[in-house]
């Protein structure tokens, strides 16, 4: 019996380290974005599309950070794993709906404007990744209550932020 308990404990530690790493990546991504925005070598005037990209990067990073910190905090007070992952996911869903989804209409309006560097394919991809993340998080709250869906949703958010960061860096003068 102690071997089983030790195995479960080891698994919990690995998950905590993974969420800790995701929190660090989210903070680093937001920090690098801030540095690139401030000292990018270009004019400090940003187009409307660039401002939306910056908002999306910071908000996606905040979503990942909120999920990760919630997992780490709730685990530290020794709640059971199902409760930790359910409520951490609920916080992530709140971030997605409250902060990221309002960017979608702004982004769509920019994509319809021929003078911006935002295309409908990017808007579709952004909306799709947000919907997939939200479905994973809410299904986790309702059904699974495990780390996997939260890790998948956070990874999707990080990958999207990295794509937006790359687009921000290579934006035309």
N, C-alpha and C positions, 0 to 999 in steps of 0.2 A: 504493500500500500504506500509506503513512503516514496518508492520509486515513481509511482504514478503522480503523486503530488509534486515531486521534484520536477518531473517532466512538464507538468502543467505550468509550474512556476517559471521554468526556463522559457516556455513558449510565451508567457506573459511578458517576460523581460525582453525577448526579441521583438515583440509587437511594440512595446514601449520605446525601444530603441529606434524602430522604424518610424513611429510617429514623431519622435524627437528629431530624427533626420529630416522628415518632411517639414517640420517647423523651421529648422535651420535653412533649408532650401528656400522656403517661402520668404523668410526674412532677407536672405541673401539676394533673391531675385528682386524684391522690392527695393533693396538698397542699391543694387547695381542699376536698376531702372532710374532711381533718383539721381545717381551720379551721372549716368549717361544723359539724362534730361538736363541737368544743370551745367555739365561741362562737355557737352557733345561737340564742341568746336563749331557749331553752326549758330545761326541766329537763335535767340531764345524765344522767338515767337513761334508758337505751334499752331498748326492748322486744327480745325475742329476734329478731323479724323485722328490726329496725333493726341489730342486731349482725351478723346474717347479711349484710345489705346492705353494711354497712361492710367486712366480710371480703371479700365478692365484689368490691367496688370496688378495694380495695387489692390483692387477688390478681390481678385482671384487669390492673390497671395494671402489676403486677410481671411478669406474663407478657409484656406488650407491651414493657416495658423490657428484659427479659432477651433477647428475640428481637432487638430493635434494637441493644442493646449488643454482643451476640454477632456480629451482622452487621458492625458497625463495627470491632470488634476483629479479627475474622478477615480483613476486607478490609485492615486496616492492616498486617497481616503478609504481605500480598500472596499469599494463597491464591487459587486459581482460584474463579470465581463459583459453579460447581456445588457445590464443597465447602463454601463459605461458607453458601450457602442450605440445603444439606442438614443441616448440623450445627446451624445456628441454629434450623431447624425442629424438629430433634430436642430441643433444649433447650426450645423452646416447648411441645412435646408433653409433656415431662416436667412442666413447670409446670401444664399443664392437668390432667393425670391425677393428679399427686401432691397438688396444693393445691386446685384448684377442684372437682374431682369429689366430694371428701368433703363439700362443702357441699350437694350435691343431696339426700341423704337428710334432712338437717336442714331444708332449705327445704320439702321435700315434707311433712314432719311438721308444719311451721308452717302450710302451706296447708290441711291437713286440720282444723286448729283454727279454729273459727268466730270466736274472739276476736282473731285476728291480722289484720293488713292485707295478708296475702299470699294471692293466689289461685292456683288450679291453672293458670290461663292464664299467669300470670307464671312459675311454676315450669316449665311446658312450654316457654315461650319461652326461658328461661334454659338449660334442658337442650338445646334445639334449637340455640341459638347456640354452646354449648360443643361439641356433636357436630359441627356444621358446621366450626367452627374446627379441631377435632382431625383431621377427615377431610382438610381442606385441607393442614394441616401434615404429616400422615403421607404423604399422596399426593405432596406436594412432596418429601419425603425419599426416597420410593421411585421416583417417576417423573419429575417435572418438574425439580426442583432449580433453581428460578428465584425471582426476587423476588416475582412476582405473587401466588402463593398465600399467601406470608407476609404481604404487605401486606394482602390481603383478610382473613386471619384476625385480624391485629392491628386492622384497622379494625372488624371485627365486635366484638372485645373492647372497644374504646374506645366504640363506640356503646352496647353493653350497660351499660358502666360509667356512661355519661352518663344512661341511663334510670334506673338504680338511684340515681344521685346526685339526679336530679329527684324520685324517689319519697321519698328520704330527706328532702329539703328541704320537701316538702309533706305530710309525715306528720302525722297528727292529734296534738294535744297529749296 
